[in-house]
Amino acid sequence: MPPDKLNKVIHQRMRLMIMSALAARGELSFNELKRLTGASDGNLSVHASVLEEHGYIKSKKRFSQKKPLTTFAITGKGRSEFKRYVEAMREILLED
């Protein structure tokens, strides 16, 4: 598979880190994702919004001990697209 055929939404460094973390860990809070990715608040918000707009992740906003808490989880569509992306990368890496 040629690299230009990779999913362009996922194939961005920060979004790939977000998808990888959620695929591996399930649901994560905004602060957990921020810590895992090293992103700033604004950067994480922007990239999470792009993934959510495409239906790859979903967010849930609630309050915990009177403080706002945002959590993210990968969707079925997101897991499927991420799996397809990983398989495409594997093909590229294993080409002779």
Residue pairs with C-beta under 8 A, 6 or more apart in sequence:
1 88
1 91
1 92
3 92
5 88
6 85
6 88
6 89
6 92
7 81
7 84
7 85
7 88
9 15
9 50
9 51
9 54
9 56
9 81
10 16
10 19
10 56
10 81
10 82
10 85
11 85
12 47
14 37
14 39
14 43
14 44
14 47
15 47
15 50
15 51
17 36
17 37
17 39
18 33
18 37
18 44
18 47
18 48
18 51
18 57
18 72
19 51
19 56
19 57
19 74
19 78
19 82
19 85
20 82
21 28
21 33
21 36
21 37
22 28
22 33
22 57
22 72
22 73
22 74
22 78
23 74
23 79
23 82
25 32
26 73
26 74
27 71
27 72
27 73
28 36
28 71
28 72
28 73
29 69
29 70
29 71
29 72
30 44
30 69
30 70
30 71
30 72
33 39
33 44
33 48
33 72
34 40
34 41
34 44
37 44
39 47
48 57
48 59
48 72
51 57
51 78
52 58
52 59
55 75
55 77
55 78
56 74
56 75
56 77
56 78
56 81
56 82
57 72
57 73
57 74
57 75
57 78
58 72
58 73
58 75
59 70
59 71
59 72
60 70
60 71
60 72
60 73
61 68
61 69
61 70
62 68
62 69
62 71
63 69
74 82
